[in-house]
Amino acid sequence: MRAVIVGGGIAGPATAMALQAVGIEPLLLDANPADRGEAGSWFTIAANGVAALDAIGALEHVRGLGVPTDRNVMVSASGRALGVIPLGSPREDGMVALSFKRTRLAAALTDLARQRGIEVRSQSRVTGASTDDRGASVTLESGETIAGDLVIGADGINSVVRSAIDPQAPTRRYMGLANFGGITESTALAESLEPGAWRLVFGRRAFFGALPTPAGDVVWFVNVPRQPVSRQERATTPPAVWQTLLADLAAADPGPFHDLITTGRLELAGDNTYDLPHVPTWHRGRLGLVGDAIHAPAPSSGQGASMALEDAVVLASCLHAATTPERAFATFEQQRRSRVERIVAEGARSSSSKTAGPVQRIVQDAILRIVFHRIATRGTQAWITDHRVTLPADVARP
Ligand SMILES: Cc1cc2nc3c(=O)[nH]c(=O)nc-3n(C[C@H](O)[C@H](O)[C@H](O)COP(=O)(O)OP(=O)(O)OC[C@H]3O[C@@H](n4cnc5c(N)ncnc54)[C@H](O)[C@@H]3O)c2cc1C
């Protein structure tokens, strides 16, 4: 059986490798050039995502690119500790979670897929997809048609395959935050941060995050409550102007953020944050979806990529067990929908806690202290981070 997978982000190459493990021949298409450069943000693959990477035999290939991370340390605008959120239970080797530059993880997964003999075609933008009784196909921007037994849309939050499945499918929802990210290299400020922990600060005018790396750098981000950044504003605002604005937002708060921003390099500017809470139709005929294409949580959830990796393993298991792709897609939806929609809802709540104004923030600090204390002591995130997916027992470990 041959599967055409659209999208070479996180879900795409992971799904390609999981499908190959159960005996399906994947073809991976991505719109981008093979070398995507180093731009963009960092993210964390929590323990559930790490387990999914392990299930497809990709963990050892990518682990050296990641920064071991085991907790989020939440801090109020006044500098008071609000609580510590664990990113999952440790594996036998002690590892909990890994933080990566998003482009590096995507490139490493795609490289590994190639090494395993999977055909990967970059600069192949899909413009449409269709299905009939015998198979499914995609059309490329170039006009070429590529057919397979099934098509899987791993093409992210603005999925073309989702629209082909249901032209009325909902589109992304703006979360009220614009995201900025950067790095401050070889900085003494790293010593003010706990190794292995994201320091996350509900600042007076924005939300800040920072992670020290073993190399002595600090990776940081700022979520700014505001209207979406327009294309024109993004194109015409120089990085130095954004950096001054971000430093001003941090000036009233304690901690290293003001200095990290002024001495660092901006790598991501004015990235509007969205989610996609509910997609009514997940599949049609031999067209199916994985990852952000069906369930994009707000970045604040810290789970989008981990869920995409879980999808890869679960969909491969469903295809292995089912007699037809149509049945496999239906079982996949039954197994996944309630979990992923619950996580997206959590992400939306977490995102809205970052958009509070200065007055709300004072009241919110007291509430957040109680909330985070409860999360830390009762392990209320365990249903998310300690979830484990595996390939079927009769499948050889990739
Ligand atoms: C700022 C930020 C921070 C985040 N932090 C975290 C975090 O800490 N932890 C976490 O787990 N998640 C996080 N996420 C979410 C995570 O990045 C996504 O959930 C994850 O990347 C989804 O993977 P995906 O493969 O489904 O989609 P994507 O990564 O978006 O990949 C989609 C791919 O499809 C390709 N594509 C799109 N359209 C087409 C087309 N028409 N034809 C061909 N190819 C196409 C694109 O080029 C891309 O390569 C964050 C997201 C953002 C924006």
PDBQT file of the ligand as one rigid body, heavy atoms in Angstrom, charges set to zero:
ROOT
HETATM    1  C1  LIG A 401       5.593  29.756  18.797  1.00  0.00    +0.000 C 
HETATM    2  C2  LIG A 401       5.168  28.330  18.927  1.00  0.00    +0.000 A 
HETATM    3  C3  LIG A 401       5.566  27.607  20.033  1.00  0.00    +0.000 A 
HETATM    4  C4  LIG A 401       5.170  26.274  20.163  1.00  0.00    +0.000 A 
HETATM    5  N1  LIG A 401       5.582  25.565  21.258  1.00  0.00    +0.000 NA
HETATM    6  C5  LIG A 401       5.280  24.246  21.346  1.00  0.00    +0.000 A 
HETATM    7  C6  LIG A 401       5.797  23.445  22.416  1.00  0.00    +0.000 A 
HETATM    8  O1  LIG A 401       6.509  23.918  23.319  1.00  0.00    +0.000 OA
HETATM    9  N2  LIG A 401       5.517  22.117  22.422  1.00  0.00    +0.000 N 
HETATM   10  C7  LIG A 401       4.755  21.543  21.430  1.00  0.00    +0.000 A 
HETATM   11  O2  LIG A 401       4.546  20.306  21.486  1.00  0.00    +0.000 OA
HETATM   12  N3  LIG A 401       4.253  22.265  20.420  1.00  0.00    +0.000 NA
HETATM   13  C8  LIG A 401       4.493  23.596  20.348  1.00  0.00    +0.000 A 
HETATM   14  N4  LIG A 401       4.017  24.340  19.315  1.00  0.00    +0.000 N 
HETATM   15  C9  LIG A 401       3.124  23.702  18.328  1.00  0.00    +0.000 C 
HETATM   16  C10 LIG A 401       3.891  22.907  17.290  1.00  0.00    +0.000 C 
HETATM   17  O3  LIG A 401       4.849  23.701  16.643  1.00  0.00    +0.000 OA
HETATM   18  C11 LIG A 401       2.906  22.351  16.288  1.00  0.00    +0.000 C 
HETATM   19  O4  LIG A 401       1.829  21.746  16.950  1.00  0.00    +0.000 OA
HETATM   20  C12 LIG A 401       3.592  21.313  15.407  1.00  0.00    +0.000 C 
HETATM   21  O5  LIG A 401       4.607  21.932  14.658  1.00  0.00    +0.000 OA
HETATM   22  C13 LIG A 401       2.556  20.656  14.514  1.00  0.00    +0.000 C 
HETATM   23  O6  LIG A 401       3.204  19.824  13.602  1.00  0.00    +0.000 OA
HETATM   24  P1  LIG A 401       2.571  19.539  12.177  1.00  0.00    +0.000 P 
HETATM   25  O7  LIG A 401       3.569  18.720  11.478  1.00  0.00    +0.000 OA
HETATM   26  O8  LIG A 401       1.183  19.062  12.352  1.00  0.00    +0.000 OA
HETATM   27  O9  LIG A 401       2.448  20.967  11.492  1.00  0.00    +0.000 OA
HETATM   28  P2  LIG A 401       3.637  21.930  11.026  1.00  0.00    +0.000 P 
HETATM   29  O10 LIG A 401       4.801  21.809  11.934  1.00  0.00    +0.000 OA
HETATM   30  O11 LIG A 401       3.011  23.271  10.855  1.00  0.00    +0.000 OA
HETATM   31  O12 LIG A 401       4.086  21.373   9.607  1.00  0.00    +0.000 OA
HETATM   32  C14 LIG A 401       3.260  21.476   8.485  1.00  0.00    +0.000 C 
HETATM   33  C15 LIG A 401       4.128  21.237   7.265  1.00  0.00    +0.000 C 
HETATM   34  O13 LIG A 401       3.283  21.174   6.131  1.00  0.00    +0.000 OA
HETATM   35  C16 LIG A 401       3.871  21.887   5.068  1.00  0.00    +0.000 C 
HETATM   36  N5  LIG A 401       2.776  22.330   4.210  1.00  0.00    +0.000 N 
HETATM   37  C17 LIG A 401       1.783  23.186   4.535  1.00  0.00    +0.000 A 
HETATM   38  N6  LIG A 401       0.945  23.335   3.507  1.00  0.00    +0.000 NA
HETATM   39  C18 LIG A 401       1.429  22.554   2.509  1.00  0.00    +0.000 A 
HETATM   40  C19 LIG A 401       0.984  22.295   1.184  1.00  0.00    +0.000 A 
HETATM   41  N7  LIG A 401      -0.108  22.864   0.691  1.00  0.00    +0.000 N 
HETATM   42  N8  LIG A 401       1.715  21.452   0.407  1.00  0.00    +0.000 NA
HETATM   43  C20 LIG A 401       2.829  20.848   0.908  1.00  0.00    +0.000 A 
HETATM   44  N9  LIG A 401       3.283  21.068   2.156  1.00  0.00    +0.000 NA
HETATM   45  C21 LIG A 401       2.588  21.903   2.943  1.00  0.00    +0.000 A 
HETATM   46  C22 LIG A 401       4.625  23.021   5.720  1.00  0.00    +0.000 C 
HETATM   47  O14 LIG A 401       5.679  23.456   4.882  1.00  0.00    +0.000 OA
HETATM   48  C23 LIG A 401       5.142  22.353   6.993  1.00  0.00    +0.000 C 
HETATM   49  O15 LIG A 401       6.406  21.785   6.799  1.00  0.00    +0.000 OA
HETATM   50  C24 LIG A 401       4.364  25.679  19.168  1.00  0.00    +0.000 A 
HETATM   51  C25 LIG A 401       3.956  26.413  18.065  1.00  0.00    +0.000 A 
HETATM   52  C26 LIG A 401       4.346  27.734  17.938  1.00  0.00    +0.000 A 
HETATM   53  C27 LIG A 401       3.866  28.529  16.752  1.00  0.00    +0.000 C 
ENDROOT
TORSDOF 0
